Amino acid sequence: MSDILLNDSISYVGLGDRLDAVMIAKVLYDRDKAPVNMYQLRGEFKDFDFLTSLYDMKVSIQYPRMPELRFSSFFEHNSKGFDQIKLLKTIDDFPKIHVHDMDMDLPEKFATVQFDGKQGSRTACSQNEINRIKEYYRDEGYELITVGGDATDQLLTGKTENILSIAYVMSKADLHVGIDSGMMNLAKLAMPCNKIHIYTSDTDEFKSSILKRCEEKGTKVNYSR
């Protein structure tokens, strides 16, 4: 059994945080060839069974008040991601989730795009910059399919129940273009990282830890700038 103590500063409601935790469990499961048990000290992991079913692995979760177990250190509170970074450096790309075939009419050459970030200046590109980025990829010959909160196709909005349809479209896309958000976290599990182009805000060039890990595995940051 491999144990993960989830970060108690995160409630695991946001899609990106949940997908990242499930991905870490998969990496640990593949490394140790043993079931993984997660321990969450605050809140409840939303849609745990559904999200963990995206991978072939044995994983469970407990919600102890005061756990008295010996945990693996890479996800410990205040570890600042040190051991998590070390673990992810052992793999060439993030493990890919199961993508189910779907009957969807898709363009021959296209990119999925998402710019509706809700995490302040570090993800919020100005509308002029979003327009410029989209025009750049259109000029390169890509049709653009919006995923996430601004999607007009109800199967591609950022709801948990749409993960399978969004992942399918991403797996067929030539690129995913967008910001550091839940859709980026899904893209890194549905397509090779070298097909992902992520943009920081045009007023704040901050890179999160997971964006840095994506960049290490081939993701392009601010490609058209």
N, C-alpha and C positions, 0 to 999 in steps of 0.2 A: 504494500500500500504506500502510495506517495501522498503527502499532505501539503496543502496550500492554505496558508492563512491569508485571506483576502484583506486588502487595505481597508482599515475601518474608517478612513476619511472619505470613502466612496460608497454611495448607497446602491450601486449597480442597478440603476434604473435607466441611465443613458445607454443607448445601443452600442456606442463605441466601446465603453468600459466593459460591457457584458461580452461582446465579441472578443475583446482582447483577453479577458480572463479565460474564456472557453478555449481560445487558441493556445494560451500558455499551458492549460491542462493537457491539451493534445500533444504538445511538444514533450511535456514531462511523461505522459503515458507512453509515447513512442520510445523515449529514451530509456525508461526504466522497465518497460514491458510489465507494468503493474497497474491495478486500478488506482484512480486518483480520488482523494477525498478533499473537498473544499470546506473551509470553515469561515463563516461570515458572522462578524460580531455585531453589526448594525444593519438594520433593515432586512429586506428579503430580496433575493436575487430574482428579478422579474423574468418569467418565461424560461426558467432554468432547463426544464425537460426538453422543450422544443429546441433551444439553442445548442444544448449539448448533443442532441440527436443529429446535428449537422455533420458530426464526425463519427467514425467507428472507434469508440473507446468506452471504457467502463469508468464512470465518474458519478460521484454523489456529493451531496452538500449537507452540512449541519449548521445549526444556528445556536451555538453554545453561548452562554452568558460569560463564563470565565473558563475558557478551555485550559486544560492541564495536560496538553499534549506537546510533543516535540514536533515543531513544524519545519518544513524546508524554509530556508531563509530568504529566497529570492523575491517573495511577495510580502515579506513582513512589513508591518507599519514602521516607518522611519528608515527603511533600508535604502530609500531614494533610488530604487530600481537597480542597484549595483549588480546583484546576482541575477536579476531578470535579464539585464543586458548581456551578462556573461552567457546565460543559457541561450539566448537568441542568436548569439554569435556562432553557435555550434551548428546552425542550419543555414543553407544557402538561400532559401526563400521560406515564407510562411506556409504551413500546411494548408492545403486547399480543401474546402468543404465539399460535400456531395452536391452536385448541380444536376437537377432533374430536367430532362428534356421537356420542352413546352412548345405548343403550337402558337408561335408568335411570328408575325411578319416583320422582319428586320431589314434595314438597308444593307447594301453590299459593303460599304465602308462607313463606319460610324464610331462615335465616341459617346459614352455616357458622361453626363455633366451634372455637377451639383455645387451650388454656391449659397445656399440658404443657411449659413452658419449662425449659431445662436450663442457663441461663446466670446462675444466682445470683439475688441479691435484685432485680436490675433487671427481671426478667421473671416472677418467681415471686409471683403474687398468693396471698394466704392462701385457704384453702378456703372460709371464710365469705364473702370478697369474690367469689370465683368464683361461688358459689351466688347471691349477691345480683345480680351482673351477669346471669347466665343468667335469673333470675326476672324481671328488668326487661324483657328482650327477649321473654320468653314473655308477659308482661303486655301488651306492645305488639302481640301477635298473631303473632309469629314462631315457627314450629317450628324446632328447633335440630338441625343435623346436625354431629356432631363429626368433625373431620379431624385428622390427625397421630397422635401416639403413643398417644392415648387412644381412637382410633376403634375401634368394634366391627366396622364393616364393613371387611373385609380389603382392599377396593379403595380405601379412604380413609386407610389408615395412611401415615405419613410416609416410606415407602420411595420411592426414585427411580423405580422401575418403576410407581408409582401416580400419578405427576405428571399424566399425561393424564386419568385419571379424576377426580382431585381438581380439576384446572383446569376440567374440564367442569362439575362441580357448582358450583364457585365462579362460573363464568360465568352460571349460571342463578339464582344466589342473589340475594336482595334486599340482603343485607349479608354481610360477613365480620366477625366479632367475635373478638378474641383479643389476643395479646401480640406483642411485637417478636421474631419468630422466623422460621424457614424458611417456615412457612405464610403469614405476612404477606408475605414476599418473593415467594411464589408468587401470592398474592391480587393484589398490585399489578400483576402481569403478566397476570392473567386477567380482571380486572374494573376498572371506573373507580375511582380512588382515593377519590372522594367516597362510595363505598359501603363503605368500610373503617372500622371503629371499633376502635382499639387502646388497650389499657389498660397503663399502667405498674404496677409493683408498688405495693401499698398501703403499703409502707414505704420505697420508693425511687422518686422521680419522674424518674430519669435518662432522657434521650432520646438514642438513638443518632443518628448522622449520617443514616442512611437513613430512620429514622422521621421526622426533621425534614424530609427531602425529601418524604416521603409527605404529611406535614402541609401542606406548601406547596402540594401538588397536590390538597388537599381532604379528606384523611383526618382523621377526628375522633379526638382523644386524650382518654381519660377522659370520654367523652360523658355517661354516666349519673351521674357523681359530682357 
